[in-house]
Amino acid sequence: MSVDPCVDEIDELDVRILLLMRDGFADAAIARKVTLGHRTIQRRISGMMDAFGVCGRFALGLKVAELGLLDLAEAMM
């Protein structure tokens, strides 16, 4: 069981996107790294913001950090 129900909605691609966001990559650079379209990345980020109930990338980053989601993901890699 997850710490937060919205964590269950986040898949491996979302985690990769979050890691790249954390590392300072812009949406277009993330799209190139994961070989998807720029708009697809924007939609994925928007979907994560909806899932976590936050408005904006900064708030998404804070929520993800609060939950320790990326620490957990990196430990599993």
Jmol script that loads the backbone (N, CA, C; Angstrom):
load data "model"
ATOM      1  N   MET A   1       0.837  -1.186   0.000  1.00  0.00           N
ATOM      2  CA  MET A   1       0.000   0.000   0.000  1.00  0.00           C
ATOM      3  C   MET A   1       0.875   1.240   0.000  1.00  0.00           C
ATOM      4  N   SER A   2       0.502   2.244  -0.763  1.00  0.00           N
ATOM      5  CA  SER A   2       1.271   3.472  -0.898  1.00  0.00           C
ATOM      6  C   SER A   2       1.021   4.419   0.259  1.00  0.00           C
ATOM      7  N   VAL A   3       1.960   5.328   0.427  1.00  0.00           N
ATOM      8  CA  VAL A   3       1.844   6.366   1.438  1.00  0.00           C
ATOM      9  C   VAL A   3       0.672   7.275   1.112  1.00  0.00           C
ATOM     10  N   ASP A   4       0.456   7.548  -0.129  1.00  0.00           N
ATOM     11  CA  ASP A   4      -0.585   8.451  -0.597  1.00  0.00           C
ATOM     12  C   ASP A   4      -1.268   7.770  -1.779  1.00  0.00           C
ATOM     13  N   PRO A   5      -2.603   7.763  -1.827  1.00  0.00           N
ATOM     14  CA  PRO A   5      -3.292   7.061  -2.918  1.00  0.00           C
ATOM     15  C   PRO A   5      -2.881   7.528  -4.311  1.00  0.00           C
ATOM     16  N   CYS A   6      -2.538   8.810  -4.459  1.00  0.00           N
ATOM     17  CA  CYS A   6      -2.176   9.311  -5.789  1.00  0.00           C
ATOM     18  C   CYS A   6      -0.866   8.719  -6.288  1.00  0.00           C
ATOM     19  N   VAL A   7      -0.044   8.191  -5.397  1.00  0.00           N
ATOM     20  CA  VAL A   7       1.221   7.571  -5.808  1.00  0.00           C
ATOM     21  C   VAL A   7       0.947   6.363  -6.696  1.00  0.00           C
ATOM     22  N   ASP A   8      -0.168   5.686  -6.478  1.00  0.00           N
ATOM     23  CA  ASP A   8      -0.520   4.520  -7.286  1.00  0.00           C
ATOM     24  C   ASP A   8      -0.752   4.879  -8.753  1.00  0.00           C
ATOM     25  N   GLU A   9      -1.059   6.152  -9.031  1.00  0.00           N
ATOM     26  CA  GLU A   9      -1.318   6.590 -10.400  1.00  0.00           C
ATOM     27  C   GLU A   9      -0.037   6.922 -11.162  1.00  0.00           C
ATOM     28  N   ILE A  10       1.093   6.965 -10.473  1.00  0.00           N
ATOM     29  CA  ILE A  10       2.362   7.347 -11.080  1.00  0.00           C
ATOM     30  C   ILE A  10       3.076   6.096 -11.586  1.00  0.00           C
ATOM     31  N   ASP A  11       3.422   6.100 -12.876  1.00  0.00           N
ATOM     32  CA  ASP A  11       4.109   4.938 -13.443  1.00  0.00           C
ATOM     33  C   ASP A  11       5.600   5.226 -13.638  1.00  0.00           C
ATOM     34  N   GLU A  12       6.295   4.261 -14.214  1.00  0.00           N
ATOM     35  CA  GLU A  12       7.748   4.369 -14.385  1.00  0.00           C
ATOM     36  C   GLU A  12       8.142   5.574 -15.243  1.00  0.00           C
ATOM     37  N   LEU A  13       7.373   5.847 -16.292  1.00  0.00           N
ATOM     38  CA  LEU A  13       7.662   7.007 -17.134  1.00  0.00           C
ATOM     39  C   LEU A  13       7.513   8.299 -16.337  1.00  0.00           C
ATOM     40  N   ASP A  14       6.472   8.387 -15.525  1.00  0.00           N
ATOM     41  CA  ASP A  14       6.282   9.581 -14.699  1.00  0.00           C
ATOM     42  C   ASP A  14       7.461   9.783 -13.756  1.00  0.00           C
ATOM     43  N   VAL A  15       7.958   8.714 -13.194  1.00  0.00           N
ATOM     44  CA  VAL A  15       9.113   8.813 -12.294  1.00  0.00           C
ATOM     45  C   VAL A  15      10.323   9.322 -13.066  1.00  0.00           C
ATOM     46  N   ARG A  16      10.541   8.806 -14.279  1.00  0.00           N
ATOM     47  CA  ARG A  16      11.661   9.299 -15.106  1.00  0.00           C
ATOM     48  C   ARG A  16      11.511  10.786 -15.382  1.00  0.00           C
ATOM     49  N   ILE A  17      10.293  11.204 -15.700  1.00  0.00           N
ATOM     50  CA  ILE A  17      10.033  12.622 -15.960  1.00  0.00           C
ATOM     51  C   ILE A  17      10.317  13.445 -14.714  1.00  0.00           C
ATOM     52  N   LEU A  18       9.851  12.982 -13.562  1.00  0.00           N
ATOM     53  CA  LEU A  18      10.091  13.702 -12.304  1.00  0.00           C
ATOM     54  C   LEU A  18      11.582  13.810 -11.993  1.00  0.00           C
ATOM     55  N   LEU A  19      12.319  12.742 -12.228  1.00  0.00           N
ATOM     56  CA  LEU A  19      13.767  12.775 -11.988  1.00  0.00           C
ATOM     57  C   LEU A  19      14.448  13.798 -12.896  1.00  0.00           C
ATOM     58  N   LEU A  20      14.031  13.845 -14.146  1.00  0.00           N
ATOM     59  CA  LEU A  20      14.609  14.811 -15.077  1.00  0.00           C
ATOM     60  C   LEU A  20      14.207  16.239 -14.712  1.00  0.00           C
ATOM     61  N   MET A  21      12.963  16.414 -14.264  1.00  0.00           N
ATOM     62  CA  MET A  21      12.536  17.738 -13.794  1.00  0.00           C
ATOM     63  C   MET A  21      13.390  18.168 -12.607  1.00  0.00           C
ATOM     64  N   ARG A  22      13.612  17.247 -11.685  1.00  0.00           N
ATOM     65  CA  ARG A  22      14.422  17.540 -10.507  1.00  0.00           C
ATOM     66  C   ARG A  22      15.833  17.953 -10.906  1.00  0.00           C
ATOM     67  N   ASP A  23      16.329  17.339 -11.973  1.00  0.00           N
ATOM     68  CA  ASP A  23      17.677  17.648 -12.441  1.00  0.00           C
ATOM     69  C   ASP A  23      17.739  18.926 -13.270  1.00  0.00           C
ATOM     70  N   GLY A  24      16.593  19.600 -13.437  1.00  0.00           N
ATOM     71  CA  GLY A  24      16.570  20.905 -14.089  1.00  0.00           C
ATOM     72  C   GLY A  24      16.297  20.910 -15.576  1.00  0.00           C
ATOM     73  N   PHE A  25      15.899  19.780 -16.129  1.00  0.00           N
ATOM     74  CA  PHE A  25      15.618  19.723 -17.559  1.00  0.00           C
ATOM     75  C   PHE A  25      14.276  20.377 -17.879  1.00  0.00           C
ATOM     76  N   ALA A  26      14.233  21.111 -18.970  1.00  0.00           N
ATOM     77  CA  ALA A  26      12.993  21.701 -19.469  1.00  0.00           C
ATOM     78  C   ALA A  26      12.169  20.613 -20.163  1.00  0.00           C
ATOM     79  N   ASP A  27      10.894  20.909 -20.387  1.00  0.00           N
ATOM     80  CA  ASP A  27      10.000  19.930 -21.004  1.00  0.00           C
ATOM     81  C   ASP A  27      10.535  19.409 -22.338  1.00  0.00           C
ATOM     82  N   ALA A  28      11.037  20.302 -23.178  1.00  0.00           N
ATOM     83  CA  ALA A  28      11.542  19.883 -24.495  1.00  0.00           C
ATOM     84  C   ALA A  28      12.734  18.939 -24.355  1.00  0.00           C
ATOM     85  N   ALA A  29      13.611  19.210 -23.411  1.00  0.00           N
ATOM     86  CA  ALA A  29      14.771  18.339 -23.191  1.00  0.00           C
ATOM     87  C   ALA A  29      14.335  16.993 -22.623  1.00  0.00           C
ATOM     88  N   ILE A  30      13.347  17.011 -21.739  1.00  0.00           N
ATOM     89  CA  ILE A  30      12.809  15.759 -21.197  1.00  0.00           C
ATOM     90  C   ILE A  30      12.228  14.931 -22.340  1.00  0.00           C
ATOM     91  N   ALA A  31      11.481  15.582 -23.216  1.00  0.00           N
ATOM     92  CA  ALA A  31      10.873  14.887 -24.357  1.00  0.00           C
ATOM     93  C   ALA A  31      11.940  14.198 -25.201  1.00  0.00           C
ATOM     94  N   ARG A  32      13.035  14.888 -25.458  1.00  0.00           N
ATOM     95  CA  ARG A  32      14.112  14.279 -26.246  1.00  0.00           C
ATOM     96  C   ARG A  32      14.724  13.090 -25.512  1.00  0.00           C
ATOM     97  N   LYS A  33      14.915  13.222 -24.212  1.00  0.00           N
ATOM     98  CA  LYS A  33      15.557  12.148 -23.444  1.00  0.00           C
ATOM     99  C   LYS A  33      14.705  10.888 -23.385  1.00  0.00           C
ATOM    100  N   VAL A  34      13.390  11.054 -23.288  1.00  0.00           N
ATOM    101  CA  VAL A  34      12.513   9.877 -23.185  1.00  0.00           C
ATOM    102  C   VAL A  34      11.866   9.526 -24.527  1.00  0.00           C
ATOM    103  N   THR A  35      12.290  10.208 -25.574  1.00  0.00           N
ATOM    104  CA  THR A  35      11.826  10.001 -26.951  1.00  0.00           C
ATOM    105  C   THR A  35      10.303  10.054 -27.095  1.00  0.00           C
ATOM    106  N   LEU A  36       9.737  11.108 -26.535  1.00  0.00           N
ATOM    107  CA  LEU A  36       8.313  11.395 -26.689  1.00  0.00           C
ATOM    108  C   LEU A  36       8.174  12.837 -27.147  1.00  0.00           C
ATOM    109  N   GLY A  37       6.972  13.214 -27.521  1.00  0.00           N
ATOM    110  CA  GLY A  37       6.727  14.583 -27.942  1.00  0.00           C
ATOM    111  C   GLY A  37       6.695  15.549 -26.765  1.00  0.00           C
ATOM    112  N   HIS A  38       7.027  16.799 -27.064  1.00  0.00           N
ATOM    113  CA  HIS A  38       7.016  17.859 -26.061  1.00  0.00           C
ATOM    114  C   HIS A  38       5.642  17.986 -25.406  1.00  0.00           C
ATOM    115  N   ARG A  39       4.594  17.980 -26.231  1.00  0.00           N
ATOM    116  CA  ARG A  39       3.227  18.114 -25.704  1.00  0.00           C
ATOM    117  C   ARG A  39       2.859  16.909 -24.835  1.00  0.00           C
ATOM    118  N   THR A  40       3.325  15.733 -25.181  1.00  0.00           N
ATOM    119  CA  THR A  40       3.061  14.542 -24.364  1.00  0.00           C
ATOM    120  C   THR A  40       3.647  14.720 -22.969  1.00  0.00           C
ATOM    121  N   ILE A  41       4.850  15.255 -22.899  1.00  0.00           N
ATOM    122  CA  ILE A  41       5.482  15.492 -21.599  1.00  0.00           C
ATOM    123  C   ILE A  41       4.668  16.503 -20.807  1.00  0.00           C
ATOM    124  N   GLN A  42       4.213  17.563 -21.460  1.00  0.00           N
ATOM    125  CA  GLN A  42       3.401  18.564 -20.772  1.00  0.00           C
ATOM    126  C   GLN A  42       2.115  17.947 -20.231  1.00  0.00           C
ATOM    127  N   ARG A  43       1.497  17.071 -21.026  1.00  0.00           N
ATOM    128  CA  ARG A  43       0.271  16.407 -20.561  1.00  0.00           C
ATOM    129  C   ARG A  43       0.554  15.485 -19.381  1.00  0.00           C
ATOM    130  N   ARG A  44       1.673  14.768 -19.426  1.00  0.00           N
ATOM    131  CA  ARG A  44       2.025  13.869 -18.313  1.00  0.00           C
ATOM    132  C   ARG A  44       2.243  14.673 -17.031  1.00  0.00           C
ATOM    133  N   ILE A  45       2.952  15.788 -17.140  1.00  0.00           N
ATOM    134  CA  ILE A  45       3.206  16.631 -15.967  1.00  0.00           C
ATOM    135  C   ILE A  45       1.891  17.190 -15.436  1.00  0.00           C
ATOM    136  N   SER A  46       1.024  17.632 -16.328  1.00  0.00           N
ATOM    137  CA  SER A  46      -0.286  18.139 -15.926  1.00  0.00           C
ATOM    138  C   SER A  46      -1.097  17.047 -15.228  1.00  0.00           C
ATOM    139  N   GLY A  47      -1.030  15.835 -15.755  1.00  0.00           N
ATOM    140  CA  GLY A  47      -1.731  14.711 -15.130  1.00  0.00           C
ATOM    141  C   GLY A  47      -1.210  14.408 -13.738  1.00  0.00           C
ATOM    142  N   MET A  48       0.114  14.522 -13.559  1.00  0.00           N
ATOM    143  CA  MET A  48       0.687  14.302 -12.225  1.00  0.00           C
ATOM    144  C   MET A  48       0.244  15.398 -11.261  1.00  0.00           C
ATOM    145  N   MET A  49       0.177  16.636 -11.748  1.00  0.00           N
ATOM    146  CA  MET A  49      -0.291  17.726 -10.887  1.00  0.00           C
ATOM    147  C   MET A  49      -1.733  17.470 -10.456  1.00  0.00           C
ATOM    148  N   ASP A  50      -2.564  17.010 -11.386  1.00  0.00           N
ATOM    149  CA  ASP A  50      -3.948  16.666 -11.046  1.00  0.00           C
ATOM    150  C   ASP A  50      -3.995  15.527 -10.034  1.00  0.00           C
ATOM    151  N   ALA A  51      -3.193  14.491 -10.260  1.00  0.00           N
ATOM    152  CA  ALA A  51      -3.189  13.325  -9.371  1.00  0.00           C
ATOM    153  C   ALA A  51      -2.781  13.702  -7.949  1.00  0.00           C
ATOM    154  N   PHE A  52      -1.826  14.609  -7.827  1.00  0.00           N
ATOM    155  CA  PHE A  52      -1.352  15.020  -6.508  1.00  0.00           C
ATOM    156  C   PHE A  52      -2.139  16.196  -5.945  1.00  0.00           C
ATOM    157  N   GLY A  53      -3.064  16.735  -6.728  1.00  0.00           N
ATOM    158  CA  GLY A  53      -3.899  17.832  -6.253  1.00  0.00           C
ATOM    159  C   GLY A  53      -3.136  19.125  -6.030  1.00  0.00           C
ATOM    160  N   VAL A  54      -2.186  19.415  -6.911  1.00  0.00           N
ATOM    161  CA  VAL A  54      -1.388  20.635  -6.778  1.00  0.00           C
ATOM    162  C   VAL A  54      -1.482  21.457  -8.056  1.00  0.00           C
ATOM    163  N   CYS A  55      -1.168  22.737  -7.918  1.00  0.00           N
ATOM    164  CA  CYS A  55      -1.148  23.652  -9.062  1.00  0.00           C
ATOM    165  C   CYS A  55       0.275  24.127  -9.271  1.00  0.00           C
ATOM    166  N   GLY A  56       0.862  23.745 -10.368  1.00  0.00           N
ATOM    167  CA  GLY A  56       2.195  24.209 -10.718  1.00  0.00           C
ATOM    168  C   GLY A  56       3.280  23.181 -10.481  1.00  0.00           C
ATOM    169  N   ARG A  57       4.347  23.356 -11.250  1.00  0.00           N
ATOM    170  CA  ARG A  57       5.482  22.433 -11.196  1.00  0.00           C
ATOM    171  C   ARG A  57       6.193  22.486  -9.849  1.00  0.00           C
ATOM    172  N   PHE A  58       6.312  23.691  -9.306  1.00  0.00           N
ATOM    173  CA  PHE A  58       7.001  23.831  -8.026  1.00  0.00           C
ATOM    174  C   PHE A  58       6.252  23.067  -6.936  1.00  0.00           C
ATOM    175  N   ALA A  59       4.931  23.241  -6.901  1.00  0.00           N
ATOM    176  CA  ALA A  59       4.114  22.534  -5.915  1.00  0.00           C
ATOM    177  C   ALA A  59       4.194  21.021  -6.125  1.00  0.00           C
ATOM    178  N   LEU A  60       4.267  20.590  -7.376  1.00  0.00           N
ATOM    179  CA  LEU A  60       4.427  19.162  -7.666  1.00  0.00           C
ATOM    180  C   LEU A  60       5.737  18.661  -7.087  1.00  0.00           C
ATOM    181  N   GLY A  61       6.803  19.414  -7.303  1.00  0.00           N
ATOM    182  CA  GLY A  61       8.107  19.038  -6.757  1.00  0.00           C
ATOM    183  C   GLY A  61       8.096  18.949  -5.245  1.00  0.00           C
ATOM    184  N   LEU A  62       7.433  19.907  -4.603  1.00  0.00           N
ATOM    185  CA  LEU A  62       7.344  19.881  -3.139  1.00  0.00           C
ATOM    186  C   LEU A  62       6.584  18.652  -2.655  1.00  0.00           C
ATOM    187  N   LYS A  63       5.477  18.345  -3.317  1.00  0.00           N
ATOM    188  CA  LYS A  63       4.660  17.195  -2.915  1.00  0.00           C
ATOM    189  C   LYS A  63       5.434  15.888  -3.097  1.00  0.00           C
ATOM    190  N   VAL A  64       6.107  15.761  -4.219  1.00  0.00           N
ATOM    191  CA  VAL A  64       6.893  14.557  -4.503  1.00  0.00           C
ATOM    192  C   VAL A  64       8.006  14.409  -3.465  1.00  0.00           C
ATOM    193  N   ALA A  65       8.661  15.522  -3.124  1.00  0.00           N
ATOM    194  CA  ALA A  65       9.724  15.495  -2.115  1.00  0.00           C
ATOM    195  C   ALA A  65       9.157  15.141  -0.743  1.00  0.00           C
ATOM    196  N   GLU A  66       8.011  15.714  -0.418  1.00  0.00           N
ATOM    197  CA  GLU A  66       7.357  15.438   0.867  1.00  0.00           C
ATOM    198  C   GLU A  66       7.067  13.950   1.030  1.00  0.00           C
ATOM    199  N   LEU A  67       6.653  13.319  -0.053  1.00  0.00           N
ATOM    200  CA  LEU A  67       6.326  11.890  -0.020  1.00  0.00           C
ATOM    201  C   LEU A  67       7.562  11.002  -0.151  1.00  0.00           C
ATOM    202  N   GLY A  68       8.694  11.595  -0.503  1.00  0.00           N
ATOM    203  CA  GLY A  68       9.916  10.813  -0.688  1.00  0.00           C
ATOM    204  C   GLY A  68       9.852   9.893  -1.890  1.00  0.00           C
ATOM    205  N   LEU A  69       9.027  10.251  -2.855  1.00  0.00           N
ATOM    206  CA  LEU A  69       8.786   9.384  -4.010  1.00  0.00           C
ATOM    207  C   LEU A  69      10.049   9.132  -4.829  1.00  0.00           C
ATOM    208  N   LEU A  70      10.837  10.151  -5.067  1.00  0.00           N
ATOM    209  CA  LEU A  70      12.030   9.963  -5.893  1.00  0.00           C
ATOM    210  C   LEU A  70      13.120   9.223  -5.147  1.00  0.00           C
ATOM    211  N   ASP A  71      13.213   9.428  -3.843  1.00  0.00           N
ATOM    212  CA  ASP A  71      14.181   8.672  -3.047  1.00  0.00           C
ATOM    213  C   ASP A  71      13.869   7.182  -3.128  1.00  0.00           C
ATOM    214  N   LEU A  72      12.593   6.863  -3.004  1.00  0.00           N
ATOM    215  CA  LEU A  72      12.150   5.473  -3.095  1.00  0.00           C
ATOM    216  C   LEU A  72      12.431   4.916  -4.486  1.00  0.00           C
ATOM    217  N   ALA A  73      12.135   5.698  -5.515  1.00  0.00           N
ATOM    218  CA  ALA A  73      12.353   5.247  -6.892  1.00  0.00           C
ATOM    219  C   ALA A  73      13.831   4.991  -7.157  1.00  0.00           C
ATOM    220  N   GLU A  74      14.694   5.878  -6.692  1.00  0.00           N
ATOM    221  CA  GLU A  74      16.128   5.697  -6.911  1.00  0.00           C
ATOM    222  C   GLU A  74      16.658   4.486  -6.155  1.00  0.00           C
ATOM    223  N   ALA A  75      16.110   4.216  -4.990  1.00  0.00           N
ATOM    224  CA  ALA A  75      16.536   3.055  -4.209  1.00  0.00           C
ATOM    225  C   ALA A  75      16.166   1.753  -4.920  1.00  0.00           C
ATOM    226  N   MET A  76      15.096   1.785  -5.704  1.00  0.00           N
ATOM    227  CA  MET A  76      14.625   0.592  -6.401  1.00  0.00           C
ATOM    228  C   MET A  76      15.357   0.378  -7.721  1.00  0.00           C
ATOM    229  N   MET A  77      16.095   1.380  -8.210  1.00  0.00           N
ATOM    230  CA  MET A  77      16.783   1.268  -9.511  1.00  0.00           C
ATOM    231  C   MET A  77      18.075   0.524  -9.377  1.00  0.00           C
TER     232      MET A  77
END
end "model"
wireframe off; spacefill off
backbone 0.3
color backbone group
